[in-house]
Amino acid sequence: MCGINGILHLNNKSVDENQLLKMRDVLEHRGPDDAGFFIDKNIGLGHRRLSIIDTSSAGHQPFYSENGRYILVFNGEIYNYKDFYPELENKGIKLKSGSDTEVLLKLYELYGLDMLPRLNGMFAFAIWDKEEKKLVLVRDRMGVKPLYYSLYHNGLYFASEQKALFAAGIPIQISANGLEEYFFNRFVTGQDTLYNHVNKILPGHYMTIHENGNTKTTKWWNLKEEIQNHNTIINPKKWFEETFFESVRLRMVSDVPVGVLLSGGLDSCSILSSLYHQDYKNIQTFNIGFSEQQHNESHLAKNITDEYNYQFNSIKVEGDLLFDNLLESTYFQDEPIMHLNEPHLLAVSKLANSKVKVLLSGEGADELMGGYVRYKALKSPSLLKAISYLNHLEYFNKNPRYNKLLRYSKIKNNSDLILFNSTSIYPNDINNFYGEKEQPINEYRYQILRDAKELYPKSLQRQALYFDQHTYMCSLLDRNDRCTMGASIECREPFLDQRLIAGLGTINNNLLFSGKKGKYILKSTMENKLPKEILNFRKIGLSSPWENYLLSNSKFKSELQEFAKSEIFNMPFLENINGKKIVEQIEKGNKEIIPYILPLFMLHIWQKNYFKKFL
């Protein structure tokens, strides 16, 4: 697990060593254990290392092929790298390290990028070919590991985080479309970002850049095709248990201690239970606790940890600690935080840092197996239409969950029901609060929606799952990566094994959406392995009572006053917003305004504490 960066000048200009190292070392949190770089005229590669597999100097990067032709910088893990040992040995190849990095480069030498479908892992890597004078940038199937790039002034700049691009001198400029998408959809999806001049390599894609400037992007993994070509699963429950348990086992491959990020919910407890039933010992668990009972699952996490004779660690992130971690997480995130639990994840990752270097997370289970309550609203669009006429019912207006459902029911077409299923406020809400606004154009969202409709023409619920797997889940994975790597911790997601992702896309709806909480195939698989209190406990998720935080702590109250006169209200999208009036509404205890305020408040925090650093 590492931070990678590089520069390729397309006009034969020599790479500035200081510029390259500045890019590299702004990513030190991603790799505090070691650092290296390579420069050859107009190409430069940088690397920061967090040592996980083969922690010796043999795993140092950049990694060179024996003939000197290829130079590799690699971020991530290839979990099945030892499976290739016999094949390499049969070809007369003797490995000089125990690292997955060396295996990755040997496979590239043998097979080129045709090797990619054989890899089970999370990765973002760059390979420079000295002979053909080309750079290849590769990203894993689901985008677990980030990779950003900028084509600017006859140069290609790339890095694991945007801040490295800004450190290289790429100007930090907000994209108008990106800002609008932040408010409409909570995050910027596809290859776009919040910034001009900065793009993402898409999940399951690679980009080839030749020294002469020729550039080509290729999709190497297509989930739609994987689902369409998948063999019929005869016994889904048996298949799921075997594949899930093997996925957990593979993600324990490490030369350093591995722990579990344990909420007390079904997903993370299933990972812990899998470890226990595979006879893993001395596992450390790490939990985020809340003083508010309606947000707290800590007792469940502690109970199952104690039952398995593992070690339980928990932290509450409140008051000054929350505020300080909010500022830090904004820096590590590079964009305004959107899920509102980034400070909590950063804090618990710091707690874990003293005992482990790797955490397993339950991320991805909800999007793969239908675990969100919001998917239930898509089962019967006609019922949603009926709900839209219930404005006069006091119960719907006063209860936050039902008020959200009422507002969602005002959406008039099925496409928008999918596009806005993962958001908290909807087009009508946007127009009422911000003034009449046009929805941002992001063709990637509509392409994914078209694919979802072709795959599942009769099921809005399945369309929403597929859509989320390419959009909302990407933002969650990015959040996980930034928060854990901000504390120099690697995060692995067992539910995102490619065999689970593709196979779950083929099974019947009743194996996903049945029951009150969905994820029926997971619950039924684990029903004899987990305590009943975990199987039956209401779903909470990592939600946080921000309306309490803003008014109960002196740092937050002071920041609210700064927010009232924030520079963000000079931005084009926000010209109709009066900062002082909305702060007055918060102080009067108007909780209905909170969903609208929080994106603005987090934008203010980002603009003040991140954006200005790189101007």
C-alpha positions in Angstrom: 0.0 0.0 0.0 1.6 3.2 -1.1 1.3 6.6 -2.7 2.5 6.9 -6.3 3.1 9.9 -8.6 4.8 10.8 -11.8 5.5 13.3 -14.6 5.8 12.6 -18.3 6.7 15.7 -20.4 5.5 15.3 -23.9 7.9 17.9 -25.4 11.1 16.3 -24.2 11.5 18.8 -21.3 13.5 17.3 -18.5 11.7 16.4 -15.3 12.5 18.7 -12.4 13.6 16.5 -9.5 12.4 19.0 -6.8 8.9 19.1 -8.4 8.7 15.3 -8.5 9.8 15.0 -4.9 7.4 17.7 -3.8 4.6 15.7 -5.4 5.9 12.5 -3.8 6.4 13.8 -0.3 3.0 15.5 0.1 1.8 11.9 0.0 4.0 10.8 2.9 1.0 9.8 5.0 0.3 7.1 2.4 3.8 5.6 2.8 5.8 6.6 5.8 8.1 3.5 5.7 10.2 4.2 2.6 10.5 6.5 -0.4 12.1 6.3 -3.8 12.1 8.0 -7.2 13.2 7.4 -10.8 14.1 10.1 -13.4 15.2 9.7 -16.9 15.1 12.9 -18.9 11.4 13.6 -19.5 9.9 10.9 -17.3 9.9 10.8 -13.5 8.2 8.3 -11.1 7.8 8.8 -7.4 6.8 6.3 -4.6 6.0 6.4 -0.9 5.8 3.0 0.7 3.7 1.5 3.5 5.3 -1.9 3.9 2.7 -4.7 4.1 4.1 -7.7 2.1 7.8 -8.4 2.2 8.7 -5.4 4.5 12.4 -5.8 3.7 14.3 -3.5 1.3 13.6 -6.0 -1.5 10.2 -4.5 -1.9 11.6 -1.0 -2.4 10.1 1.0 -5.3 10.3 2.1 -8.1 10.8 -1.5 -9.1 13.0 -2.3 -12.1 12.8 -5.3 -14.4 16.0 -7.3 -14.6 16.7 -6.1 -18.2 16.1 -2.5 -17.1 13.3 -2.0 -19.7 10.4 -1.5 -17.3 10.0 0.6 -14.2 7.0 0.1 -12.0 5.4 2.1 -9.2 2.5 0.3 -7.5 -0.1 1.1 -5.0 -2.2 -1.7 -3.6 -2.1 -5.5 -3.0 -2.3 -8.5 -5.3 -3.9 -11.0 -2.9 -3.4 -14.0 -5.1 0.3 -13.3 -6.0 1.6 -16.6 -4.6 -0.7 -18.5 -7.0 1.6 -17.4 -9.8 4.8 -18.9 -8.2 4.6 -22.3 -9.9 3.9 -20.7 -13.3 6.8 -18.3 -13.0 9.1 -21.1 -11.8 8.1 -23.3 -14.8 9.2 -20.5 -17.1 12.6 -20.5 -15.4 12.0 -17.2 -13.4 13.5 -17.0 -10.0 12.1 -14.3 -7.8 14.4 -12.3 -5.6 11.8 -11.0 -3.1 8.7 -12.1 -1.4 6.7 -9.1 -2.7 3.6 -9.0 -4.9 5.2 -6.1 -6.7 7.9 -8.3 -8.2 5.2 -10.8 -9.3 3.2 -8.0 -10.9 6.1 -6.8 -13.0 7.1 -10.3 -14.0 3.6 -11.0 -15.2 3.6 -7.7 -17.2 6.9 -8.7 -18.8 5.4 -12.1 -19.8 1.8 -11.1 -20.8 1.5 -7.4 -20.9 -1.9 -6.0 -19.8 -3.5 -9.4 -20.7 -2.6 -10.4 -17.2 -5.1 -8.0 -15.6 -8.2 -10.3 -15.5 -6.1 -12.9 -13.6 -5.3 -10.5 -10.7 -7.3 -10.6 -7.5 -6.6 -7.4 -5.7 -6.9 -3.7 -5.4 -4.4 -1.7 -7.3 -3.3 1.5 -9.1 0.0 1.3 -10.8 2.2 3.0 -13.5 4.7 1.2 -15.7 7.2 3.1 -17.9 8.5 1.2 -21.0 12.0 2.6 -21.8 12.0 0.8 -25.2 8.6 1.9 -26.5 8.7 5.2 -24.7 5.2 4.8 -23.2 3.6 5.1 -19.8 0.7 2.9 -18.7 -1.6 3.9 -15.9 -3.9 1.1 -14.5 -6.7 1.0 -12.0 -8.4 -1.9 -10.4 -11.9 -3.2 -11.3 -14.0 -1.3 -8.8 -11.7 1.7 -8.1 -10.7 0.7 -4.6 -7.4 2.5 -5.1 -7.5 6.0 -6.5 -5.5 7.4 -9.4 -5.8 11.0 -10.7 -4.1 12.7 -13.6 -3.8 16.0 -15.3 -2.8 16.8 -18.9 -1.4 20.3 -18.5 1.1 22.4 -20.5 2.5 19.5 -22.6 2.8 17.3 -19.6 1.1 14.3 -18.0 1.0 14.4 -14.2 -0.5 11.6 -12.1 -0.8 10.8 -8.5 -2.8 8.9 -5.8 -4.3 12.1 -4.5 -5.2 15.5 -6.1 -3.0 17.4 -3.7 0.1 16.0 -5.3 -1.0 17.5 -8.6 -1.5 20.9 -7.0 1.9 20.5 -5.3 3.4 20.1 -8.8 1.9 23.5 -9.8 -1.3 22.4 -11.5 -3.6 25.3 -10.8 -6.4 24.6 -8.3 -9.6 25.7 -10.0 -13.2 24.7 -9.2 -15.2 23.1 -12.0 -18.6 24.7 -12.4 -20.1 21.4 -13.4 -18.3 19.6 -10.5 -19.6 22.1 -8.0 -23.2 21.7 -9.2 -22.9 17.9 -9.1 -21.6 18.1 -5.5 -24.9 19.8 -4.5 -27.2 17.7 -6.8 -25.6 14.3 -6.3 -23.3 14.6 -3.3 -20.2 13.7 -5.3 -18.7 14.0 -8.7 -18.7 10.7 -10.6 -17.0 9.2 -13.6 -13.7 10.6 -14.8 -14.6 14.2 -13.7 -13.6 15.7 -10.4 -14.5 18.9 -8.5 -11.5 20.6 -10.3 -10.6 21.8 -13.7 -7.5 20.1 -15.2 -7.9 17.1 -12.9 -9.5 13.7 -13.9 -9.7 10.2 -12.6 -8.6 7.0 -14.3 -12.0 5.1 -14.3 -12.3 1.9 -12.4 -11.5 -1.1 -14.6 -9.6 1.1 -17.1 -6.1 1.8 -18.1 -4.5 4.7 -20.0 -1.6 4.5 -22.4 0.4 7.7 -23.0 3.2 7.7 -25.6 6.0 10.1 -25.5 4.8 11.7 -28.8 1.5 12.6 -27.1 -0.7 9.8 -28.4 -3.1 8.8 -25.6 -5.6 6.0 -25.4 -7.9 4.8 -22.6 -9.1 1.2 -22.6 -11.8 -0.5 -20.5 -10.3 -3.8 -19.3 -13.1 -5.0 -17.0 -16.8 -4.6 -17.8 -19.2 -5.6 -15.0 -22.2 -5.7 -17.4 -20.4 -8.2 -19.6 -19.2 -10.2 -16.6 -22.8 -10.6 -15.4 -24.2 -11.4 -18.8 -21.6 -14.1 -19.4 -21.6 -15.6 -15.9 -22.5 -19.2 -15.4 -25.8 -19.9 -13.7 -25.2 -20.3 -9.9 -26.9 -23.6 -9.0 -26.7 -23.3 -5.2 -26.4 -19.6 -4.4 -26.1 -19.9 -0.7 -23.3 -22.5 -0.9 -21.5 -20.5 -3.6 -21.8 -17.3 -1.6 -20.4 -18.8 1.7 -17.5 -20.5 0.0 -16.6 -17.4 -2.1 -17.0 -15.0 0.8 -14.9 -17.0 3.2 -12.2 -17.4 0.6 -12.2 -13.7 -0.1 -11.7 -13.0 3.6 -8.9 -15.5 3.7 -7.2 -13.9 0.7 -7.4 -10.5 2.4 -5.5 -11.8 5.4 -2.4 -12.1 3.2 0.0 -9.9 5.0 3.4 -9.7 6.8 2.1 -7.2 9.3 -0.9 -7.4 11.7 -4.5 -7.2 10.3 -7.5 -5.9 12.2 -11.2 -5.4 11.5 -13.1 -2.1 11.4 -16.1 -3.4 13.4 -19.4 -1.4 13.5 -21.5 -4.0 15.2 -23.6 -4.3 12.0 -24.2 -7.4 9.8 -21.5 -6.7 7.3 -18.4 -6.2 9.5 -19.6 -8.8 12.0 -19.8 -11.3 9.1 -16.2 -10.6 8.3 -15.2 -11.1 11.9 -17.3 -14.3 12.1 -15.6 -15.6 9.0 -12.2 -15.1 10.5 -13.3 -16.9 13.7 -14.7 -19.9 11.8 -11.5 -20.1 9.8 -9.6 -20.3 13.1 -7.7 -16.9 12.9 -6.4 -15.9 16.3 -5.5 -12.6 18.1 -7.6 -10.3 15.9 -7.9 -6.7 17.0 -11.2 -5.0 16.3 -11.7 -1.2 16.1 -15.1 0.5 16.7 -16.6 4.0 16.6 -18.9 4.6 19.6 -21.6 7.3 20.0 -23.1 8.8 23.2 -26.5 9.0 21.4 -28.2 5.6 21.7 -29.9 5.9 18.3 -26.5 6.0 16.6 -24.7 3.5 18.7 -23.8 -0.2 17.9 -20.7 -0.4 20.1 -22.3 -2.9 22.5 -22.9 -5.3 19.7 -19.3 -5.0 18.5 -17.9 -5.5 21.9 -20.1 -8.5 22.6 -19.1 -10.4 19.5 -15.5 -9.5 20.0 -15.6 -10.9 23.5 -17.4 -14.0 22.4 -14.7 -14.8 19.8 -12.0 -13.9 22.4 -10.6 -11.2 20.2 -9.4 -7.7 21.3 -11.9 -4.8 21.3 -10.8 -1.1 20.8 -13.3 1.7 20.7 -13.3 5.5 20.4 -15.9 8.2 20.6 -15.4 11.2 18.3 -17.0 14.2 19.8 -16.4 17.9 20.7 -12.9 19.2 20.0 -11.7 15.8 18.8 -14.4 15.7 16.2 -13.7 19.3 15.0 -9.9 18.6 14.7 -10.5 15.4 12.8 -12.9 17.2 10.5 -10.2 19.6 9.5 -7.7 16.8 9.0 -10.1 14.6 7.0 -10.9 17.5 4.7 -7.2 17.8 3.9 -6.9 14.1 3.3 -10.1 14.0 1.2 -9.0 16.8 -1.2 -12.7 17.7 -1.6 -15.5 18.8 0.7 -16.5 15.8 2.8 -19.8 14.3 1.7 -20.6 11.3 3.8 -20.3 13.2 7.1 -18.5 10.4 8.9 -15.0 11.0 7.5 -13.8 12.5 10.8 -14.9 9.4 12.7 -13.2 7.0 10.2 -10.0 9.0 10.4 -10.0 9.0 14.2 -10.6 5.2 14.5 -7.9 4.6 11.9 -5.5 6.6 14.1 -6.5 4.4 17.0 -5.8 1.3 14.9 -2.4 2.6 13.8 -0.7 1.7 17.1 -1.7 -2.0 16.7 -2.2 -2.9 13.1 -1.3 -1.7 9.6 -4.3 -3.3 7.8 -8.0 -3.1 8.4 -10.8 -5.2 6.9 -14.0 -3.2 6.2 -17.5 -4.3 5.3 -17.8 -1.7 2.6 -19.7 -2.7 -0.6 -22.1 -5.2 1.0 -25.1 -2.8 0.8 -24.6 -1.8 -2.8 -24.0 -5.5 -3.9 -26.9 -7.1 -1.9 -29.6 -4.4 -1.5 -28.9 -3.3 2.1 -30.2 0.3 2.0 -33.8 1.1 3.0 -33.9 3.5 0.1 -34.0 0.6 -2.3 -37.4 -0.5 -0.9 -39.0 2.7 -2.3 -38.2 1.4 -5.8 -40.1 -1.8 -5.4 -43.5 -0.1 -6.3 -43.3 3.2 -8.2 -47.1 3.4 -8.2 -47.1 3.4 -4.4 -44.5 6.2 -4.5 -46.8 8.2 -6.7 -49.6 7.8 -4.2 -47.4 9.0 -1.4 -46.6 12.1 -3.3 -50.1 13.4 -2.6 -49.8 13.1 1.2 -48.4 16.6 1.9 -51.2 17.4 4.4 -50.3 14.5 6.8 -48.5 15.9 9.8 -46.7 12.6 10.4 -45.0 12.7 7.0 -43.9 16.2 7.5 -42.5 15.9 11.1 -40.8 12.4 10.9 -37.4 13.0 9.1 -37.4 9.5 7.4 -40.9 9.8 6.1 -40.4 13.4 5.1 -37.5 12.3 3.0 -39.7 9.6 1.4 -42.4 12.2 0.7 -39.9 14.5 -1.0 -38.4 11.6 -3.0 -41.9 10.6 -4.2 -42.2 14.0 -6.0 -39.7 12.8 -8.6 -41.7 12.2 -11.7 -39.8 9.7 -13.8 -38.1 6.3 -13.2 -34.7 7.5 -14.5 -34.5 10.3 -11.9 -35.7 7.9 -9.2 -32.5 5.9 -9.9 -30.2 9.0 -10.4 -31.3 10.5 -7.1 -31.8 7.4 -5.0 -28.5 7.9 -3.1 -28.9 11.6 -2.4 -30.4 13.3 0.6 -32.1 16.2 -1.2 -33.8 16.1 -4.6 -34.2 18.4 -7.6 -37.3 20.1 -6.3 -35.5 20.7 -2.9 -32.5 22.1 -4.8 -34.6 24.5 -6.7 -36.6 25.6 -3.6 -33.4 26.2 -1.6 -30.8 27.4 -4.1 -33.1 28.9 -6.7 -34.0 27.4 -10.0 -31.0 25.3 -11.1 -30.3 23.1 -14.1 -29.2 19.6 -13.4 -25.5 19.1 -14.1 -24.5 17.2 -17.2 -22.5 14.1 -16.4 -22.7 11.7 -19.3 -21.1 9.0 -17.3 -24.1 8.7 -15.0 -26.5 8.4 -17.9 -24.3 5.7 -19.6 -24.3 3.7 -16.4 -28.0 4.1 -16.1 -28.5 2.8 -19.7 -26.3 -0.2 -18.9 -28.4 -0.9 -15.8 -31.7 -0.7 -17.8 -30.4 -3.1 -20.4 -29.2 -5.6 -17.7 -32.4 -5.3 -15.5 -35.2 -3.9 -17.7 -37.9 -5.0 -15.3 -36.4 -4.1 -11.9 -35.8 -0.6 -10.7 -34.2 -2.0 -7.5 -31.6 -3.9 -9.5 -31.0 -0.9 -11.7 -30.3 1.1 -8.6 -27.8 -1.5 -7.3 -25.9 -1.5 -10.6 -25.9 2.3 -10.7 -24.7 2.6 -7.2 -21.8 0.1 -7.8 -20.4 2.5 -10.4 -21.2 5.8 -8.6 -22.1 6.0 -5.0 -19.9 3.1 -3.9 -16.9 4.7 -5.7 -17.3 7.7 -3.4 -17.5 5.4 -0.3 -14.4 3.6 -1.4 -12.6 6.9 -2.0 -13.6 8.0 1.5 -12.4 4.7 3.0 -9.0 5.0 1.3 -8.5 8.6 2.2 -9.5 8.3 5.9 -7.5 5.1 6.5 -4.4 6.2 4.5 -4.5 9.5 6.3 -3.6 7.5 9.3 -1.1 5.3 7.3 -3.5 2.3 7.4 -4.4 0.0 4.5 -8.1 -0.8 4.1 -9.3 -4.0 2.4 -12.9 -4.9 1.4 -13.7 -8.6 1.3 -17.1 -8.1 -0.2 -15.5 -6.5 -3.3 -13.9 -9.7 -4.6 -14.6 -9.7 -8.3 -16.2 -13.2 -8.1 -18.7 -11.9 -5.5 -19.5 -8.7 -7.5 -20.2 -10.5 -10.8 -22.0 -13.5 -9.2 -24.3 -11.5 -7.0 -25.3 -9.6 -10.2 -26.9 -12.8 -11.5 -28.9 -14.1 -8.6 -32.6 -13.6 -8.0 -34.1 -10.5 -6.4 -35.5 -12.5 -3.5 -32.0 -13.5 -2.4 -31.2 -9.8 -2.0 -34.3 -7.7 -1.1 -36.2 -10.2 1.1 -36.7 -9.3 4.8 -36.6 -6.0 6.5 -33.0 -5.1 5.9 -32.2 -6.8 2.6 -28.9 -8.7 2.0 -30.9 -11.9 2.5 -28.2 -14.1 1.0 -25.7 -12.7 3.6 -28.1 -13.0 6.5 -29.2 -16.5 5.7 -25.6 -17.6 5.1 -24.5 -16.2 8.5 -27.7 -17.0 10.5 -26.0 -20.0 12.3 -22.7 -18.3 12.7 -23.7 -14.9 14.2 -25.5 -14.0 17.5 -29.2 -13.4 17.0 -28.8 -9.8 18.4 -26.7 -8.9 15.4 -28.9 -10.6 12.9 -32.0 -8.9 14.3 -30.7 -5.4 15.4 -32.1 -2.5 13.4 -29.8 -1.1 10.7 -28.0 2.1 11.9 -25.0 2.5 9.7 -22.3 5.1 10.4 -24.6 8.1 10.9 -23.8 11.1 13.0 -25.9 13.7 14.8 -24.4 16.8 13.2 -27.3 19.0 14.4 -26.1 18.4 17.9 -22.4 18.9 17.2 -22.9 22.3 15.5 -24.5 23.8 18.6 -22.9 22.0 21.5 -19.2 22.7 21.0 -17.4 26.0 21.2 -15.2 25.3 18.2 -18.2 24.4 16.1 -20.3 27.4 17.3 -17.4 29.7 16.5 -17.1 28.2 13.0 -20.8 28.7 12.5 -20.3 32.4 12.9 -17.5 32.2 10.3 -19.7 30.2 8.1 -22.4 32.9 8.2 -20.1 35.3 6.3 -18.1 32.7 4.4 -16.6 33.4 1.0 -18.4 30.4 -0.5 -21.6 32.6 -0.8 -19.8 34.5 -3.5 -19.7 31.3 -5.7 -22.0 31.3 -8.7 -24.2 28.4 -7.6 -24.8 30.0 -4.2 -25.8 33.5 -5.1 -29.3 33.2 -3.6 -28.1 32.0 -0.2 -28.0 34.3 2.8 -25.4 32.7 5.2 -26.6 34.8 8.2 -30.2 33.8 7.9 -29.5 30.0 7.6 -27.2 30.2 10.7 -30.1 31.9 12.5 -32.4 29.0 11.5 -29.9 26.5 12.9 -29.6 28.3 16.2 -33.4 28.4 16.5 -33.3 24.6 16.4 -34.7 24.2 12.9 -33.6 20.6 12.1 -35.4 20.4 8.8 -32.8 22.7 7.3 -29.8 20.5 8.4 -29.7 18.4 5.2 -29.4 21.6 3.1 -26.9 23.2 5.5 -24.3 20.4 5.9 -23.0 20.4 2.3 -22.6 24.2 2.5 -20.9 24.0 5.9 -18.5 21.3 4.6 -17.8 23.3 1.5 -16.9 26.3 3.8 -14.6 24.1 5.8 -12.9 22.8 2.7 -12.6 26.3 1.1 -11.1 27.8 4.2 -8.7 24.9 5.2 -7.8 23.2 2.0 -8.5 25.2 -1.1 -6.4 28.2 0.2 -3.4 26.0 0.9 -2.8 25.5 -2.8 -3.8 28.8 -4.3 
